[in-house]
Amino acid sequence: MSNVIYTATASSWGGRTGTAVTSDDRLKVELSVPKEMGGDGGPGTNPEQLFATGWAACFHSAIKGLARSRKIDTTDSAVTLELNVLGSMAEGFNFEATISAQIPGVDPAAGQELLEAAHAVCPYSRATTGNVPVKLNLITDED
């Protein structure tokens, strides 16, 4: 494996109804369990939202980086990641994801190819390959 170029460190107290903070104190969040998962739906975020947020930002950065080398304008682009939680405590839980990218003005074939290339280099996508079913969705100007 390559040399480590960065390490992110976070700690959690209280699990899904506690607090999580990064080692540099740049991110500190209160956690709550969504009502859909049997919780009280309190004001905090949850690990699934944090995972989806990180993956969406990382995937968007991968798109932008690859687009630069292909001379594709991503000025007004956006990525939305939907992360579904499936299963139960008895059988275990799994994720499935839909990654939707809006890249105004891009040729649909070039846009789809860009999404697939981003999926191949984004660390979140690579870490979940073979474990999380992912649908890549290019939002075109006609959508």
Secondary structure, 3 states (H helix, E strand, C coil): CCCCCCCCCEEEECHHHCEEEECCCCCEEEECCCHHHCCCCCCCECHHHHHHHHHHHHHHHHHHHHHHHHCCCCCCCEEEEEEEEEEECCCEEEEEEEEEEECCCCCHHHHHHHHHHHHHHCHHHHHHCCCCCEEEEEECCCC
